[in-house]
Amino acid sequence: MRFNSKELTHIVEQGVVDKEGILSMKYKPEGRIFKKEETYITRHCKLKGNLLFYYKNKESRTEPLGVLVLERCTIELDDEIDNAFIIVFEGDEPTYHFATRTETERDEWIQALHLSSYECLKMQLQSLREQIQAKTGRDPVSQPPPTETGMAFETQSGNANTNDEPAMEICLACEDLPNDSSANPPNPFIVIYTINPPQQQTWVQHSHTEVVEKTNSPQFLKTIGFGDSTGIDTNTRIKLTVYHVKERMTGTMSQMGQVIFTVQDVLTSHQMELALPLQGPDPVDCGTVKVMAWVNDTNISVPNGPADDCKNDKLKKSPCRRRSKRVDTLRPLYRGIITRTFRFDTSDGRVKLLVHEYMAEAKLAFDIPLQLIKLWIDEEKSMIDQIKNLGQMSTRCQHACQEATEHCTSIVMLYEQHYHLISSFKGPSFKPSIKKGDKDLEFAPLNLHLQRMTVINELNDTTSWYDIVTVGAFTAYAQKYKHGGLMKLLQHQKEFYSADGTLSKNTKLDKACQLINSIYKLNVKVNNDCQRLCDIASNGLFSEMKSIAEHITEHVKELVNACDNKLLQGSEELYNAVREEVLYQKTLEMSKNELTESFTDLDMESSTENLSGTNFKKNPSMEPWELSRVNTEAACVCLTSLVESLESVDRTKWLNSISQDVAKLKNFVAVLHNKAVSFMTFLNIMENKGHSKLNYTIKYRRDVCFSHAVTALVTGFMTKLTTHTTDTHFLNQLCQVGMLVQFEGLLSCHSDENGMIEDMIVAVDDLSQVVFKVKVEEQIDEGPVLSLHGKLKYGSQSRFSKTWFNCYCASEGRVV
């Protein structure tokens, strides 16, 4: 048997021993082989529990010479000499011979040794149980308590308060705990047991604290919850058992003491605080346990104590300390909410910090990806229509158009499959780590959770909130990293794009995206100004109409100047050349009699969009680009002149007077935008000719990463917004400055993680495309809604598709 001699010495020196005296112990000197050479030597013996220690003499201050563990042994008389007895162990263990000076002493030692073993105590317990059961009709101990306590407690969950808050919580502290056998401060650890008599007959492990190392007065951070939202049984008895953790690796612990009290004792105590002396295994001072409790926001009724204690004013007027975790603020966006509560001391002894930690599963983990996939499907279908509206192409361009159409069709089919798989998923509300390589849930972010910390200053009753949205890296893990991440793929894609003809490193598509964004922005401005002009014409002043007309003129000039672009004109010329080539080929194939009919068929193949200002049913090649710009500018001049002439006209006729000219200007502006998009779409097709496989890979991978990023962003934004709806300072900052979002990753630059970083860099950069729009509602009936914006992304990771998103978020009507 392995043991620590210092620990054993500490055990025998602490407290009172069961029996102590002089015994003659049979001893065989080392090196002697004959039995007759054995002799009895006087030893001073101490019996404590089931351990028999023997020393050289009574005055010896050193460690004992040895110790016998009195288990699985018998005590028998020995006839070898007078007043002798032997201790016989099971198996091949040696037999130990002892002798006393008198027969009375021998009998007393035999009785004490016999009663010291655990087996004997167990037999006595069983006999007492049978006697009590014979008298009462029931077994007082239906299940014996465990004989050992190890660090298995560390792996248990404790009191995990999910959607139901505990009715009462307590925090624990100890004072003046004794040192261990090495005179070092202990490592305290408390296990909490409960029992509800008379329904329960045995103590049930309820929870435990953390281990606080090397301190005689530990303050345990973790709090313990009791009851639920329906209340708590005040008759519940609570037992706190304090242990000293000697070795965490092996789980070796020794009990230091315990206290027992009821819930009612806490609720009726002064300021809901108790200070209870620890009752140890020995009648020595073991220290004190301090209990402080508070009641959460539930319907629990706090009693004032028994009737005979009503004269005690402290009990009658004892304040009920109440706290709220405000879990309801999280439930609209999260489920599976788990909370932990801790209490910290500060350098200012008066101030205590109460800390609530929350972890919750985001409900939007699948909702946002589904919305994105639906928008991307509609966008690809729209792109197919745009390609068709370009009309019939020449042989050299027809293959490129067909390749682009097949690319869009493949994306639509793939995304429709993903939409069905995600919408039919029946698992948890988040994608767990084990499914990170699952292609079926590829668009859903990994492990999307909220970690919230609420810090309450108990002295001045102030509260601060700290939220962190935790999520897996924004990467297409299921697609692997054979060719690297998005950064490397985009760089490879950029190598085959044509330069824009300037000294910069931008490509033609970069310039095209920037141009389309400018035209779209001016198109929106002109339409908004026209709407404002009509509103003022209904019930406004002439000066206001004139001011709006000036804005319209300014924005139209900017639009016309933006359309005077070499890249746009070059794309128009190339497109018209291709169309003329098709017409020329048709002319050679057809007879003169069929020529007129062929022109009509070509017109019907072409765009049915309103792409001409003079005749809105013609295709874009029928009206020169320069003429479209001139028509738009002329329409603006006509409208401005008309507004200036309305000063002397009856106000009731203003709206009717300008309606036709406003509609004409809006149509011309739409023509410019649609033709520009058509020409740039044609340029995009020609630039990506022969690279559809790479474009498919980039599109798919980029959308997956962006879906992860925008889902995490919307979740964080909505959490922040719902928490601060009454914070005027925050709302003003949100409107004037916006919201700063910080991303922190734990990836390295080795192996596949380098590709993950590349994916995440592009995904985070793409978040610049997201615009939040908050709408105040009295009652929130739905979550955030995404919609596509008309802008394109340009820059280091340009993208010729509608990748700007509006996120419409509803907030309750409390917003100031």
Buried (B, 14 or more C-beta within 10 A) or exposed (E): EEEEEEBBBBBBEBEEBBBBBEBBBBEEEEEEEEEEEEEBEEBBBBBBBBBBBBBEEEEEEEBBEEBBBBBEBEBEEBEEEEBBBBBEBEEEEEEBBBBBBEEEBBBBBBEBBEBBBBEBEEEEEEEEBEEBEEEEEEEEBEEEEEEEBEBEBBEEEBBEBEEBBBBBBBBBBBBEBBEBBEEEBBBBBBBBBBBEEEEEEEBEBBBBBBBBEEEBBBBBBBBBBBBBBEBBBBEBBBBBBBBBBBEBEEBBBBBBBBBBBBBBBBBBBEEBBBEBEBEBBEEEEBBBBBBBBBBBBBEBEBEBBEEEEEEBEEBEEBEEBEBBBBBEBBEEBBBBBBBBBBBEEEEEEEEBBBBBBBBBBBBBBBBBBBBBBBBBBEBBBBBBEBBEBBBBBBEEBEEBBBBBBEBBEBBBEBBEEBBEBBEEBEEEBBBEEEBBEBBBBBBBBBBBBBEBBBBBBBEEEEEEBEBEBBBBBBBBBBBEBEEBBBBBBBEBBBEEBEEBEEEEEBBBBBBBBBBBBBBBBBBBBBBBBBEBBBEBBEEBEBEBBBEBBEBBBBBBEBBBEBBEBEBBBBBBEBBBEBBEBBBEEBBEEBEEEEEEEBBEEBBEBBBEBBBBBEEBEBBBBBBEBEEBBBBBBBBBEBBBEBBEEBEEEEEEEBBEBBEEBBEBBBBBBBBBBBBBBBBBBBBBBBBBBEBBEBBBBBBBBBBBBBBBBBBBBBBBBBBBBBBBBEBEEBBEBBEEEEEEBEBEBEBEEEEBBBBBBBBBBBBBBBBEBBBBEBEEBEEBEEBBBBEBBBBBBBEBBBBBBBBBBEBBBBBBEEBE
